[in-house]
């Protein structure tokens, strides 16, 4: 794909580490005092920048293995072929093979190869031009005389960069540069390089993602940790400098976000990149904490490469990551001439055109009234080159990274915003320009002067974040600007369970002598009174906690409104390096099911629910009571079983009750004539296995009734054929239960899937549990459809089901390297109406419709709950659920700022 546009003049480097610029702050309006930025001065004759370095000369093919997955053995066999430079596995199980010699027919003829197709390469959007005297940073502050080589020039045709720095500089945020490389030794990029908190440099794959030594990113082109990429990394280095070159360092110019962290991900060399590798890199960025991805490349991609690219961008959207795409340098109308990723319509994509110092559309820039969102300066912009110097660059590939950096500034000032809100704020803040009307969606040029600095400067310091079991007293110190008002702080407590962080509900928390109890969001609100600032405010909440990994969050409120973002830090209680007991279960049982009392064999224990299932009796119910009218055998009272009867959902030993239905379960196709509708009780009679008439179990529909249409998670009907599933009678259209359990399937010991019924529209959050799930697990539904993995650890993998037609599909769980897999046969059932137990597409928390109420009757809202290893009440949380495995790599043993939640 083309790297979007560089026409440039190179400034001499004079050797690495040598100052090549002089400070000329007085010449730049608006750069007074501390905001002064180093500007370039140089000789009148400059060497010509001849492009962006060489490509690697290799052709790349996507190779599909006959066995369905590119195993290490399959990759090794490809690697051994003459003329094969490298072979690496892609996220969809195919192999990307870089060759210098073997042709497509030769690859197809290799043993074990099912199919081969060319992997498209597209250009970076730019070329080099003749050198001129070094311009100043007109794109940041246009004085009317500092845009060298352009005429005419309109003063203030810029992004007001120095004003934006008063609000935020991008500190603590990550922008992924998906491009051709980086210059890790460049003096103007010093301190910008991302470090992977879960991986040290070297040859060991510590974090288990299959990429050994990815301590600063990854070179997907060479399948190595070399993020600089030698002479081929020129374009990526130029893009990186526009985003995050450091200011006030006596070197070069400054990036739009001069304190941002840059994550270099290499997908090509010189002036071309590989589209499938671009998809890989976008997924990597989303998995490793990037807030924004910059893609200054594109082309007319079709087929599987476009499908992979679109799926990767959708994956980034699910992770809250924005993707900025350069519109292209072909002067074409993007409304009718499509190139990708610029022409993607996913809601997290922002497409950028190139403007001049006179606020006109650059001659080479693509445009589009409905397809190009905004313009940004992109003519002869000074930036870094990969020889340690600087150069002038033109094109949409130099305009796009300014927008990527601006989005990082917006994220800093709007830490709680959704990607839709961030995108809207960015587009709302443009300067309206007549020349861009009808050429872009906004009719405007990027501007960062309207950022609100208040929220960006609110922060927290977390200390005392490790403790032995028992009373834990972490400390939270708040900092922020002056703002008079009535202050509160919302403290949140989450607990890791089954590979997911859940809200810890009903937990007493003592703050300043007052004991509060966390709600179902895991939160307590602490009043702080009337203040003018929280600078230096420190709290020491205390809670009695068992062994485990917890998340502590903090959010300031002023006059009831959020002030700044919610930050969270890991709170480690006890020896968390040793495997913790998982919910009191025995090996092979379903993690997340606890037996706090006596549990009838085959049923779910009193008061417990399956992780990822619905607790229909939550509101108003007493912790420890049994959902849906069942109770622990031997107890009586409201909501309990009449003495002498068996536990609901079981059959009295030696007896058979033909024609009746196990309350809350699905009858295998039969109903006794003369009995009431399955799941209900004939008034005046007591069916063995139902509740005592006259008593009402909190959360049930009425006296003596169970909730119609619900399933009894964890039970297995006698005579079933599938593990943990119900065998419907011929012609029975009743869907399978929402939770299906298994007897430790495959090398990962898969034990359950929940829900097992999902919508054909996709979007359902599904949890698969197991005893040995690999970190970085991948999921495929059926033969071809890759699912979007939300999180995974040793006990579970959570994914979003893709869109599929109605039917029953196998669920494949792969390790990150693809060497092993476990298969849940017929694991997911896709139906047009998932009301039988699947979660509602589009909900953030993956919750299911309230199975404790009848549609249209105004029943209570639903909560997805689980029981922790010590009987804790856990509630699925959209906020805490965003915390991935990298969260636990944050070192808060002494102190830390936490992460934006």
C-alpha positions in Angstrom: 0.0 0.0 0.0 1.2 3.5 -0.6 2.4 5.4 2.4 0.4 8.5 2.3 2.5 11.2 0.9 5.9 12.6 1.5 7.4 15.2 -0.8 10.4 16.4 1.1 13.7 18.1 1.6 16.1 16.6 4.0 18.0 18.6 6.6 21.5 17.5 7.3 22.0 15.4 10.4 25.6 16.4 11.1 25.9 13.0 13.0 23.7 11.6 15.7 23.3 13.4 18.9 24.7 16.6 17.5 22.6 19.8 17.7 21.5 20.7 14.2 19.1 23.5 15.1 19.0 26.9 16.9 16.3 28.2 19.1 14.5 31.0 17.3 11.4 31.4 19.4 11.1 35.1 18.7 10.4 34.3 15.1 7.4 32.2 15.9 4.2 34.0 17.1 2.7 32.2 20.0 5.8 30.3 21.1 6.8 32.6 23.9 8.2 31.6 27.2 8.0 27.9 28.2 6.2 27.1 25.0 9.2 28.0 22.8 9.9 25.3 20.3 13.2 24.5 18.6 13.0 25.5 14.9 15.3 24.6 12.1 17.9 26.8 10.6 20.1 25.3 7.9 22.1 26.0 4.8 20.4 27.3 1.7 21.5 24.1 -0.2 20.2 20.8 1.1 20.7 17.3 0.0 17.8 15.7 -1.8 15.7 13.2 0.2 15.5 10.3 -2.2 12.3 8.5 -1.1 12.0 6.5 2.1 14.5 3.8 1.7 14.5 0.4 -0.1 11.9 -2.3 0.0 13.0 -5.8 0.8 12.3 -7.1 -2.7 10.2 -10.0 -1.4 6.8 -11.1 -2.6 4.3 -12.3 0.1 1.6 -14.9 -0.2 -1.1 -16.1 2.2 -0.9 -19.9 2.4 -3.7 -22.0 3.9 -2.8 -25.3 5.4 -4.8 -28.4 4.5 -5.1 -29.2 8.2 -6.8 -25.8 8.7 -4.2 -24.1 10.9 -0.6 -23.0 10.3 1.1 -25.0 13.0 4.8 -24.5 13.9 5.6 -27.7 12.0 3.8 -26.4 8.9 5.6 -23.0 9.2 9.0 -24.8 9.7 8.3 -26.8 6.5 7.7 -23.6 4.6 10.7 -21.9 6.0 13.0 -24.7 4.8 12.0 -24.2 1.1 14.6 -22.5 -1.1 13.9 -18.9 -1.6 11.5 -18.5 1.4 12.6 -15.6 3.5 10.2 -16.1 6.4 6.9 -17.7 7.2 4.6 -16.5 10.1 1.2 -17.3 11.3 -1.6 -14.8 10.9 -4.5 -14.3 13.3 -6.9 -16.3 11.1 -4.7 -19.4 11.0 -3.2 -18.9 7.6 0.6 -18.4 7.0 2.1 -15.3 5.4 5.2 -16.4 3.4 7.8 -13.9 2.1 9.6 -15.4 -0.9 12.3 -14.5 -3.4 12.0 -17.2 -6.0 9.2 -19.7 -5.5 6.1 -18.9 -7.5 2.5 -19.3 -6.6 2.1 -22.6 -8.4 5.2 -23.9 -6.7 3.8 -23.0 -3.3 0.5 -24.6 -4.1 2.3 -27.9 -5.0 4.0 -28.2 -1.5 2.8 -31.0 0.8 0.1 -29.9 3.2 -0.9 -26.7 1.3 -4.6 -26.3 0.5 -4.6 -22.8 -1.1 -2.3 -19.9 -1.9 -3.1 -16.3 -2.7 -1.1 -13.1 -3.2 -0.9 -10.8 -0.2 -1.4 -7.3 -1.5 1.2 -4.7 -1.0 0.2 -1.0 -1.1 2.3 2.1 -1.1 2.8 4.5 1.7 1.1 7.7 0.7 4.1 9.9 -0.4 7.2 10.7 -2.5 10.3 12.8 -2.0 10.9 16.1 -3.8 13.7 18.7 -4.3 15.3 20.2 -1.2 14.8 23.8 -0.1 15.8 26.0 2.7 14.4 24.5 6.0 10.9 25.8 6.8 9.7 26.4 10.3 6.8 24.6 11.9 4.0 26.4 10.1 1.6 23.5 10.7 1.7 24.2 14.4 1.8 28.0 14.3 1.5 29.7 10.9 3.0 33.2 11.1 2.5 34.0 7.4 6.3 33.8 6.8 7.4 30.4 8.1 5.9 28.1 5.4 8.9 27.8 3.2 8.3 26.8 -0.4 4.6 27.7 -0.4 2.8 30.6 -1.9 0.4 32.1 -1.2 0.4 31.7 2.7 -2.4 32.7 5.0 -1.4 33.4 8.6 -3.0 31.2 11.2 -3.7 28.5 8.6 -2.5 26.0 11.3 -3.7 23.7 14.1 -2.8 26.1 17.0 -0.5 23.5 18.4 1.0 25.6 21.1 -2.4 26.4 22.5 -3.3 22.7 22.6 -0.2 22.1 24.7 -1.6 24.2 27.4 -4.3 21.6 27.8 -2.4 18.4 27.2 0.8 17.0 25.7 -0.2 13.3 25.4 1.7 12.1 28.5 0.7 8.5 29.5 -1.0 7.8 26.2 0.1 5.4 23.4 -0.1 6.0 19.7 0.7 3.0 17.5 2.7 3.9 14.3 1.7 1.1 11.9 4.2 1.8 9.2 7.7 0.9 7.9 9.9 1.5 11.0 11.3 3.9 13.6 14.6 5.5 14.6 15.1 4.5 18.3 18.4 6.5 18.4 17.0 9.7 17.0 17.7 12.6 19.5 14.3 14.2 18.7 12.5 10.9 19.6 14.4 10.2 22.7 12.1 9.0 25.5 9.1 8.4 23.1 9.6 4.6 22.5 7.0 2.3 24.0 8.1 -0.4 26.4 6.0 -3.6 26.7 5.4 -4.0 30.5 4.9 -7.7 30.1 7.9 -8.6 28.0 11.7 -8.0 28.4 14.0 -7.7 25.5 15.6 -11.0 24.5 14.7 -14.4 23.0 12.1 -15.5 25.5 8.4 -15.0 24.9 7.5 -14.0 28.4 4.0 -12.7 27.8 3.0 -15.7 25.7 1.8 -13.9 22.6 4.1 -15.9 20.3 6.4 -12.9 19.6 9.6 -13.4 21.6 11.3 -10.2 22.7 8.6 -7.8 21.6 9.7 -5.3 24.3 9.2 -2.2 22.1 6.8 -3.4 19.5 7.2 -5.8 16.6 8.5 -6.0 13.0 5.9 -8.0 11.3 7.7 -7.7 8.0 10.8 -9.6 9.2 8.9 -11.4 12.1 11.4 -10.0 14.6 11.7 -7.4 17.4 13.7 -5.0 15.1 11.3 -2.0 15.1 13.8 0.3 13.4 13.9 -1.7 10.2 17.2 -0.2 9.0 17.2 1.8 5.8 13.6 0.7 5.1 12.1 2.6 8.0 12.3 6.1 6.7 8.5 6.7 6.2 7.6 5.4 9.6 10.2 7.6 11.2 8.8 10.7 9.5 5.3 9.8 10.7 6.5 9.2 14.2 8.2 12.6 14.4 5.0 14.4 13.4 3.2 12.7 16.2 5.6 12.7 19.1 8.9 14.5 18.5 10.0 16.1 21.8 9.8 19.8 22.4 12.1 22.1 24.3 14.9 19.6 24.0 17.2 21.7 21.8 16.7 19.4 18.9 14.6 19.7 15.7 11.0 20.7 15.9 8.1 19.3 18.0 5.3 16.8 17.5 1.7 17.6 17.9 1.7 15.4 21.1 5.3 15.9 22.3 5.0 13.7 25.4 3.1 10.8 23.9 4.4 7.3 23.8 5.0 5.8 20.4 4.5 2.1 19.6 6.3 1.2 16.3 4.8 -1.7 14.4 6.5 -2.5 11.1 4.5 -3.8 8.2 6.6 -3.0 5.2 9.8 -1.4 4.0 10.7 1.7 1.9 7.6 2.8 0.1 5.3 -0.2 0.4 3.5 -2.2 3.2 1.6 -5.4 3.4 -2.1 -5.2 4.1 -2.4 -8.5 6.0 0.5 -7.5 8.2 -1.3 -4.2 8.7 -4.3 -6.1 10.1 -2.0 -8.1 12.4 -0.4 -4.9 13.7 -3.7 -3.2 14.4 -4.8 -6.1 16.5 -1.5 -6.0 18.3 -1.9 -2.3 19.0 -5.4 -2.9 20.4 -4.2 -5.7 22.6 -1.3 -3.7 24.0 -2.8 -0.5 25.2 -2.7 1.9 22.2 -5.3 4.6 22.3 -4.9 5.5 18.6 -3.5 3.7 15.5 -2.1 5.8 12.7 -2.2 4.2 9.2 -0.5 6.5 6.6 -0.9 4.0 3.7 -3.7 2.5 1.6 -4.8 1.0 -1.7 -7.7 -0.6 -3.6 -7.8 -3.8 -1.6 -10.3 -6.5 -2.1 -11.0 -10.1 -1.0 -9.6 -11.8 2.1 -7.1 -9.0 2.7 -9.9 -6.4 3.0 -11.9 -8.8 5.2 -8.9 -9.2 7.5 -8.3 -5.4 7.6 -11.9 -4.7 8.3 -12.0 -7.3 11.0 -8.9 -5.9 12.7 -10.4 -2.3 12.7 -13.6 -3.7 14.2 -11.4 -5.5 16.8 -9.8 -2.2 17.6 -13.2 -0.6 18.0 -14.2 -3.2 20.5 -11.1 -2.3 22.5 -11.9 1.4 22.4 -9.1 2.2 19.9 -9.4 4.8 17.1 -7.8 4.3 13.7 -6.6 7.3 11.7 -6.2 6.8 7.9 -4.6 9.0 5.3 -7.0 9.7 2.5 -4.4 9.3 -0.3 -2.3 11.3 -2.7 -4.0 10.6 -6.0 -6.2 13.8 -6.0 -9.2 11.5 -6.3 -12.8 11.7 -4.9 -12.8 9.0 -2.2 -16.6 9.0 -2.3 -16.3 7.1 -5.6 -12.7 5.9 -5.7 -12.3 3.6 -2.8 -9.0 2.8 -1.1 -8.5 1.1 2.2 -8.3 1.7 5.2 -9.4 5.3 4.2 -12.7 4.1 2.8 -13.6 1.9 5.8 -16.9 3.0 7.4 -16.3 1.6 10.8 -17.2 4.2 13.5 -13.6 4.3 14.9 -12.0 5.3 11.6 -11.1 9.0 10.9 -9.9 9.8 7.4 -7.7 12.8 6.7 -6.9 14.9 3.7 -3.9 17.3 3.2 -4.2 21.1 3.3 -1.7 23.8 2.4 -0.4 26.9 4.3 -3.1 28.9 2.4 -5.9 26.7 3.8 -6.6 25.1 0.4 -6.8 21.4 -0.6 -3.3 20.3 -1.6 -3.0 19.5 -5.3 -2.2 15.8 -4.6 -4.7 15.2 -1.8 -7.8 13.0 -2.1 -11.1 14.5 -0.9 -14.7 13.4 -0.4 -17.8 15.1 0.9 -18.9 11.9 2.7 -15.6 10.0 3.0 -12.9 12.4 4.1 -13.6 13.6 7.6 -11.3 16.6 7.8 -8.1 18.2 6.5 -4.8 18.8 8.3 -1.6 20.6 7.2 0.5 18.4 5.0 2.7 20.4 2.7 6.5 20.6 3.4 6.1 19.8 7.1 9.3 19.4 9.0 9.8 16.0 10.8 12.3 13.4 11.7 14.3 11.3 9.3 15.8 7.9 10.0 19.4 9.1 9.7 19.2 11.2 12.9 18.3 14.4 11.0 15.2 16.1 9.8 13.4 16.5 6.5 10.4 18.3 4.9 7.6 16.0 4.0 4.3 16.5 2.1 1.2 14.4 1.7 -1.8 12.9 3.5 0.5 10.6 5.3 2.0 13.6 7.1 -1.5 15.1 7.7 -3.0 11.9 9.2 -0.5 11.6 12.1 -1.3 15.2 13.2 -4.9 14.0 13.7 -3.7 10.8 15.4 -1.7 13.0 17.9 -4.7 15.3 18.3 -6.9 12.4 19.3 -4.4 11.5 21.9 -4.7 15.0 23.3 -8.5 14.7 23.2 -8.3 11.4 25.1 -6.1 13.1 27.7 -8.7 15.8 28.3 -11.7 13.4 27.9 -10.5 10.3 29.7 -14.0 8.9 30.2 -15.3 9.5 26.7 -16.4 6.8 24.3 -14.7 6.6 20.9 -17.8 8.1 19.4 -17.6 11.1 21.8 -13.8 11.5 21.1 -14.4 11.4 17.3 -17.3 13.9 17.6 -15.2 16.3 19.7 -12.3 16.2 17.3 -14.6 16.9 14.3 -16.5 19.6 16.2 -13.3 21.5 17.0 -12.2 22.0 13.4 -11.8 25.5 11.9 -14.4 25.9 9.2 -12.7 26.7 5.9 -14.6 27.6 2.7 -12.2 25.6 0.5 -13.0 22.4 2.4 -16.8 22.7 2.1 -18.1 19.9 -0.1 -14.6 18.3 0.0 -14.9 16.8 3.5 -17.6 15.8 6.0 -16.8 18.7 8.4 -15.7 21.3 5.8 -12.8 22.1 8.2 -9.2 21.9 9.2 -7.8 20.3 12.3 -7.5 22.6 15.4 -6.5 21.7 18.9 -7.0 25.1 20.6 -10.4 24.2 22.1 -9.2 21.4 24.4 -10.4 21.7 28.0 -7.3 21.4 30.2 -9.1 20.7 33.5 -9.8 17.0 33.2 -6.4 16.3 31.8 -4.6 17.5 34.9 -6.6 15.4 37.4 -4.6 12.4 38.5 -4.0 9.9 41.3 -1.2 8.2 43.1 -1.8 4.7 44.4 0.4 3.4 47.2 0.4 0.5 49.7 -1.1 -1.7 47.0 0.1 -5.0 48.4 -1.2 -6.5 51.6 -1.4 -9.9 53.4 -4.9 -11.5 53.6 -7.1 -9.7 56.0 -7.5 -5.9 56.4 -6.0 -4.1 53.4 -5.5 -0.4 53.5 -4.3 1.1 50.2 -3.8 4.8 49.9 -5.1 7.1 47.2 -3.7 10.6 46.7 -5.5 12.9 44.3 -4.1 15.9 42.4 -5.9 18.4 40.2 -6.4 22.0 39.3 -8.3 24.6 41.3 -12.1 24.2 40.9 -14.5 25.3 43.6 -17.4 23.0 44.3 -18.9 20.2 46.3 -16.5 17.3 46.0 -17.0 13.5 46.3 -14.8 10.6 45.4 -16.1 7.3 44.0 -13.9 4.4 45.0 -14.4 1.1 43.2 -13.4 -2.4 44.1 -13.1 -5.2 41.5 -12.0 -8.8 41.9 -10.4 -11.1 39.3 -12.3 -14.3 38.9 -12.3 -16.7 36.0 -10.0 -14.5 33.9 -12.3 -11.4 34.2 -12.4 -8.5 36.7 -15.8 -8.4 38.3 -17.3 -5.7 40.6 -17.1 -6.8 44.2 -20.6 -6.1 45.6 -21.7 -6.0 49.3 -18.1 -5.5 50.6 -17.7 -3.2 53.6 -15.2 -0.4 53.0 -14.2 1.9 55.8 -13.0 5.4 55.0 -12.1 8.0 57.7 -14.0 6.0 60.4 -17.2 5.6 58.3 -18.1 2.2 56.9 -19.8 2.0 53.6 -20.9 -1.0 51.5 -20.1 -1.4 47.8 -23.0 -1.5 45.5 -23.4 -3.7 42.5 -21.0 -1.6 40.6 -18.4 -2.3 43.3 -18.5 1.3 44.3 -18.8 3.5 47.4 -19.2 7.3 47.2 -17.3 9.3 49.9 -18.3 12.9 50.5 -15.4 15.3 50.7 -17.3 18.6 51.3 -16.9 22.0 49.7 -13.3 22.5 48.4 -11.5 24.7 46.0 -9.0 22.0 45.0 -8.2 18.4 45.8 -4.4 18.9 45.5 -2.8 16.8 48.1 -6.0 15.0 49.2 -5.3 11.5 50.5 -7.6 8.7 51.4 -6.9 5.3 53.1 -9.9 3.0 52.4 -9.8 -0.3 54.4 -11.4 -3.6 53.5 -11.1 -7.1 54.8 -10.0 -9.1 51.7 -9.1 -12.7 51.0 -6.3 -14.0 48.8 -6.7 -12.7 45.3 -6.0 -9.9 42.8 -8.2 -6.9 43.1 -8.6 -3.6 41.2 -9.0 -0.3 43.1 -10.5 2.6 41.2 -10.9 6.3 41.9 -13.1 9.0 40.3 -13.6 12.5 41.5 -17.0 14.2 41.3 -17.5 18.0 41.5 -21.1 19.1 42.0 -22.1 15.6 41.0 -20.3 15.6 37.7 -17.1 13.5 36.8 -13.9 15.6 37.2 -11.2 13.9 35.1 -11.2 10.2 34.4 -11.6 7.0 36.4 -8.2 5.5 37.2 -7.5 2.0 38.5 -4.5 0.2 39.9 -3.9 -3.5 40.9 -4.3 -4.3 44.6 -2.6 -7.6 45.4 -3.7 -9.5 48.5 -1.7 -12.4 49.9 0.7 -14.5 47.9 -0.8 -14.0 44.4 2.1 -15.6 42.7 0.8 -19.0 43.8 -2.3 -20.5 42.1 -5.4 -19.4 44.0 -8.2 -21.8 44.6 -10.8 -21.2 41.9 -14.1 -20.8 43.6 -13.6 -23.9 45.8 -14.2 -26.2 42.9 -12.5 -29.4 42.3 -10.4 -30.1 39.1 -12.7 -30.4 36.2 -15.6 -28.6 37.7 -16.8 -25.3 36.3 -14.7 -22.3 37.5 -17.0 -19.8 39.0 -19.4 -22.2 40.7 -19.0 -22.3 44.4 -20.3 -24.7 47.0 -20.8 -22.5 50.1 -23.2 -24.9 51.6 -24.7 -28.2 50.5 -25.3 -28.6 46.8 -27.6 -31.1 45.3 -25.5 -33.2 42.8 -25.9 -31.9 39.3 -27.4 -28.6 40.3 -25.9 -25.2 40.9 -25.2 -24.5 44.5 -27.4 -22.2 46.7 -27.1 -18.6 45.8 -24.5 -19.2 43.1 -24.6 -18.6 39.4 -22.4 -19.5 36.6 -20.0 -16.8 35.5 -21.6 -15.1 32.5 -25.2 -16.2 33.4 -28.1 -14.1 34.7 -29.1 -13.8 38.3 -32.7 -13.1 37.9 -33.4 -12.7 41.6 -30.7 -10.2 42.3 -32.7 -7.2 43.2 -34.3 -7.6 46.6 -32.9 -11.1 47.1 -30.8 -12.1 50.1 -27.2 -13.1 49.4 -26.9 -16.8 49.9 -30.5 -17.7 48.9 -31.1 -19.9 45.9 -32.2 -18.4 42.6 -35.5 -19.3 41.0 -37.2 -20.7 44.0 -34.7 -23.5 44.9 -33.0 -23.8 48.2 -30.5 -25.9 50.0 -32.1 -29.2 51.0 -33.2 -29.3 54.6 -34.1 -25.6 54.9 -37.6 -24.2 55.0 -39.2 -20.8 54.8 -40.0 -18.3 52.1 -38.4 -19.4 48.9 -37.4 -22.8 50.3 -38.4 -26.3 49.4 -41.3 -27.9 51.3 -39.7 -30.4 53.8 -39.8 -33.9 52.4 -39.5 -33.0 48.8 -36.4 -33.2 46.8 -34.4 -30.3 45.5 -36.0 -28.7 42.5 -34.4 -29.8 39.4 -33.8 -33.4 40.7 -35.9 -36.5 40.7 -36.9 -38.3 43.8 -34.7 -41.4 43.9 -36.6 -44.4 42.5 -39.6 -42.3 41.3 -40.4 -40.8 37.9 -42.7 -37.9 37.5 -43.9 -38.3 33.9 -45.3 -35.3 32.3 -43.9 -32.7 34.6 -41.2 -30.3 33.9 -38.2 -29.6 36.1 -38.8 -26.1 37.3 -36.5 -23.8 35.5 -35.2 -26.5 33.1 -36.2 -27.6 29.6 -38.2 -30.7 29.4 -37.0 -33.1 26.7 -39.9 -32.7 24.5 -42.8 -34.1 26.7 -45.6 -32.5 28.6 -48.1 -34.5 30.7 -51.6 -33.8 29.5 -53.6 -32.4 32.3 -50.7 -30.6 33.9 -50.2 -26.9 33.7 -47.6 -25.2 31.4 -44.1 -26.4 32.2 -42.5 -24.2 34.9 -45.9 -23.3 36.6 -47.9 -24.8 39.4 -51.6 -25.6 39.2 -53.2 -23.4 41.9 -54.0 -25.4 45.0 -51.6 -28.3 44.3 -48.1 -28.8 45.2 -45.9 -30.5 42.7 -43.0 -32.3 44.2 -39.9 -30.3 43.4 -41.7 -26.9 43.5 -41.9 -24.4 46.3 -44.4 -24.5 49.1 -47.6 -22.7 48.0 -48.0 -19.5 50.0 -44.4 -18.7 50.1 -42.6 -16.5 47.6 -39.0 -16.7 46.8 -37.5 -13.3 46.3 -37.0 -12.8 42.7 -39.6 -15.3 41.5 -42.8 -14.5 39.7 -45.3 -15.5 42.3 -46.3 -18.0 44.9 -45.2 -21.5 44.1 -44.1 -20.7 40.6 -40.8 -20.8 38.9 -39.8 -18.4 36.2 -41.1 -19.7 32.9 -38.6 -20.1 30.1 -35.5 -20.1 32.2 -32.9 -22.9 32.3 -31.3 -24.6 35.3 -27.6 -24.0 34.6 -25.4 -26.8 35.6 -28.0 -29.7 35.4 -27.7 -32.5 33.0 -30.9 -34.3 32.0 -30.6 -38.0 32.1 -30.3 -39.4 28.6 -28.6 -36.4 27.1 -26.1 -37.0 24.4 -23.9 -34.0 24.6 -21.8 -33.1 27.6 -23.9 -31.0 29.8 -26.6 -30.4 27.2 -30.3 -31.4 26.9 -31.3 -33.9 24.2 -34.5 -32.5 22.8 -37.1 -34.9 21.6 -37.7 -35.1 17.9 -39.5 -32.0 16.6 -38.8 -30.0 19.8 -37.7 -26.5 18.9 -36.7 -25.6 22.4 -33.1 -24.1 22.3 -30.3 -25.5 24.4 -29.6 -24.1 27.8 -27.7 -20.8 28.1 -24.8 -22.6 29.9 -23.3 -25.9 28.7 -20.7 -27.7 30.8 -18.1 -30.1 29.5 -15.7 -32.7 31.1 -12.4 -30.9 30.5 -12.2 -31.0 26.8 -8.8 -31.1 25.0 -5.4 -29.8 26.2 -6.9 -26.6 27.6 -9.4 -28.5 29.8 -12.5 -26.6 28.5 -15.3 -26.9 31.0 -18.1 -24.6 30.0 -19.5 -22.1 27.5 -21.9 -19.4 28.5 -24.1 -18.4 26.8 -24.4 -21.3 24.4 -27.2 -19.5 22.4 -26.4 -16.3 20.5 -27.9 -14.0 18.0 -27.2 -14.3 14.3 -26.5 -10.6 14.4 -23.3 -11.2 16.3 -22.1 -9.0 19.2 -22.8 -11.4 22.0 -20.2 -11.6 24.8 -19.4 -15.3 25.3 -17.2 -16.9 28.1 -15.5 -20.2 27.7 -13.9 -21.6 30.9 -11.2 -24.2 31.3 -8.5 -25.5 33.6 -5.5 -24.6 31.4 -6.5 -21.8 28.9 -3.4 -20.2 27.4 -2.9 -16.5 27.8 -3.5 -14.9 24.4 -6.0 -17.6 23.3 -7.8 -17.2 20.0 -11.2 -18.4 19.1 -12.8 -19.5 15.8 -16.4 -20.3 15.3 -17.0 -23.0 12.7 -14.5 -23.5 10.0 -13.6 -20.0 9.1 -15.0 -17.2 11.3 -12.5 -15.7 13.8 -14.1 -14.3 16.9 -12.9 -11.1 18.6 -11.2 -12.1 21.9 -11.9 -9.6 24.7 -9.7 -11.2 27.4 -8.1 -14.5 28.3 -6.1 -16.0 31.1 -5.5 -19.5 32.5 -9.1 -20.1 33.5 -11.2 -18.5 30.7 -11.4 -16.8 27.4 -14.0 -14.1 26.7 -14.9 -13.3 23.1 -17.5 -11.5 21.0 -19.4 -13.8 18.7 -19.2 -12.8 15.0 -22.2 -12.5 12.8 -23.3 -15.9 11.3 -26.4 -17.5 9.9 -28.6 -19.6 12.1 -27.2 -23.0 12.9 -25.0 -25.0 15.3 -21.2 -24.4 15.2 -18.1 -25.9 16.7 -16.1 -23.6 18.9 -12.3 -23.8 18.4 -9.9 -22.4 21.0 -6.3 -22.0 19.9 -3.1 -21.1 21.7 -1.4 -17.9 20.5 1.1 -20.0 18.4 -1.6 -22.3 17.0 0.2 -25.4 18.1 -2.6 -26.7 20.3 -6.4 -26.4 20.2 -9.4 -27.6 22.0 -12.8 -27.9 20.3 -16.3 -27.6 21.9 -18.3 -29.7 19.4 -21.6 -27.9 18.6 -20.7 -25.4 21.2 -22.6 -22.4 19.9 -26.2 -22.3 18.6 -27.0 -19.2 16.5 -30.7 -18.3 16.4 -32.7 -15.3 15.0 -34.1 -14.6 18.5 -31.5 -15.2 21.3 -34.1 -14.6 24.1 -33.4 -18.2 25.3 -30.3 -17.1 27.1 -27.9 -15.3 24.9 -26.8 -11.9 25.8 -28.2 -8.9 23.9 -26.0 -7.7 21.1 -24.8 -4.2 21.7 -24.8 -4.3 25.5 -21.5 -3.4 27.0 -21.5 -5.9 29.8 -22.7 -8.9 28.0 -25.7 -9.2 30.2 -28.7 -11.3 29.2 -32.4 -10.4 29.2 -33.8 -10.6 32.7 -34.9 -14.2 32.9 -36.7 -13.4 36.2 -39.4 -11.3 34.4 -41.8 -11.8 31.6 -41.4 -9.5 28.6 -43.8 -6.6 28.7 -44.6 -7.0 32.4 -42.1 -4.5 33.7 -39.9 -7.0 35.4 -36.7 -5.9 37.1 -33.4 -5.3 35.3 -30.9 -8.1 34.9 -27.5 -8.5 36.4 -24.8 -11.0 35.5 -23.3 -12.4 38.7 -20.9 -15.0 40.0 -19.7 -16.2 43.4 -16.1 -15.7 44.3 -13.9 -18.3 45.9 -14.9 -17.2 49.4 -18.5 -16.6 48.7 -18.0 -13.0 47.5 -20.9 -11.6 45.5 -19.4 -10.6 42.0 -21.3 -8.6 39.4 -20.1 -8.3 35.8 -18.9 -4.8 35.2 -18.5 -3.1 31.9 -15.8 -0.8 33.4 -13.7 -3.4 35.3 -14.3 -5.9 32.5 -12.1 -3.7 30.2 -9.0 -4.5 32.3 -6.9 -7.1 30.4 -4.0 -9.3 31.5 -1.5 -6.4 31.0 -3.2 -4.6 33.9 -1.6 -7.0 36.3 1.8 -6.2 34.9 1.5 -2.6 36.3 4.0 -2.3 39.2 2.3 -0.5 42.0 4.3 -2.1 44.8 5.7 1.3 45.8 3.5 3.8 44.0 1.9 4.2 40.6 -0.6 6.5 38.7 -2.8 3.6 37.7 -4.4 3.2 34.3 -7.4 5.0 32.7 -10.4 2.8 33.2 
